[in-house]
Amino acid sequence: MVKEKTSETSLIMPVTPEFVERRIHIIRGQKVMLDSDLAELYQVDTKNLNRAVLRNAGRFPKDFMFQITKREYESLRYQIGTSNDGRGGRRYEPYVFTELGVAMLSSVLNSDKAIQMNVFILRAFMKLREMLATHKDLAEKIDQLEREQKLQGKDIGDLIVTVNRLLESKMKLRNAIGFEV
């Protein structure tokens, strides 16, 4: 009895927003998805996806899609925990697609599945962008609080120094109690 391999994109297990979000990486300061991840989501071979893209190369300028370097690919492999590529695997570094490139893919891969998946992926990019904006707002508020705390700490320090000076000057002015011999 042979067990069938089911992927997360099969009809048995629906694709979730978290599944897509885990496949969005930041490379060269841009949020991108690997060609192999997109091919899995669109349920096509990576080779066929790349062929369709290269046949329509004019639709994919450098800000839509680019090929990552060997070093970037190795770093990414360690981050996402893929196994060694010593047994077959890729013969070239993967292409990555920015949000704009993913949007353009729907015109290249003209199928109902591709269009549905495109909408889903673009929503995941939008959710990620909103999350990053929220974190940025929180970071700015924390920075502002830290600046205010430093200013207040400096003011309290100045106040303590002033009070100590006043106390010292009052101590020197007092007459001693008792008899002088």
CORCOR-V39323 format. One record per backbone hydrogen bond with DSSP energy under -0.5 kcal/mol. NH is the residue of the N-H (numbers start at 0). CO is the residue of the C=O. E is the energy in kcal/mol with one decimal. If there is no record, write none. Layout:
BEGIN
nh;co;e
NH;CO;E
NH;CO;E
END
This chain:
BEGIN
nh;co;e
5;3;-0.5
9;6;-1.6
13;11;-0.6
19;15;-1.7
20;16;-2.8
21;17;-2.1
22;19;-1.5
23;20;-1.5
24;22;-0.6
24;31;-3.0
26;24;-0.6
26;29;-2.4
29;26;-1.8
31;24;-3.5
31;29;-0.6
32;96;-1.8
33;22;-0.5
34;94;-2.1
37;33;-2.2
38;34;-2.6
39;35;-2.0
40;36;-2.2
41;37;-2.7
42;38;-0.7
42;39;-0.5
43;38;-2.5
48;44;-2.3
49;45;-2.6
50;46;-2.2
51;47;-2.3
52;48;-2.1
53;49;-2.9
54;50;-2.2
55;51;-0.9
55;52;-0.7
56;53;-1.1
58;55;-2.1
59;56;-1.7
63;60;-2.3
64;60;-1.8
65;95;-2.0
67;93;-2.1
72;68;-2.4
73;69;-2.6
74;70;-2.4
75;71;-2.4
76;72;-2.6
77;73;-1.9
78;74;-1.8
79;75;-2.5
80;76;-1.0
81;76;-1.8
87;85;-0.9
88;86;-0.6
95;65;-2.9
96;32;-2.6
97;63;-2.3
98;30;-0.5
101;97;-2.5
102;98;-2.0
103;99;-2.0
104;100;-1.6
105;101;-0.7
105;102;-0.7
106;103;-1.4
107;103;-0.9
108;104;-3.3
109;107;-1.2
110;108;-1.7
114;110;-2.2
115;111;-2.5
116;112;-2.7
117;113;-2.3
118;114;-2.0
119;115;-1.9
120;116;-2.8
121;117;-2.8
122;118;-1.8
123;119;-1.6
124;120;-2.3
125;121;-2.1
126;122;-2.5
127;123;-2.4
128;124;-2.4
129;125;-2.3
130;126;-2.3
131;127;-2.4
132;128;-2.1
133;129;-2.2
134;130;-2.3
135;131;-2.1
136;132;-2.3
137;133;-2.3
138;134;-2.4
139;135;-2.2
140;136;-2.1
141;137;-2.4
142;138;-2.4
143;139;-2.2
144;140;-2.3
145;141;-2.4
146;142;-2.3
147;143;-2.4
148;144;-2.5
149;145;-2.3
150;146;-2.1
151;147;-2.5
152;148;-2.7
153;149;-2.2
154;150;-2.2
155;151;-2.5
156;152;-2.2
157;153;-2.4
158;154;-2.1
159;155;-2.2
160;156;-2.0
161;157;-2.1
162;158;-2.4
163;159;-2.4
164;160;-2.1
165;161;-2.1
166;162;-2.4
167;163;-2.4
168;164;-2.3
169;165;-2.0
170;166;-1.8
171;167;-1.6
172;168;-1.1
173;169;-0.9
END
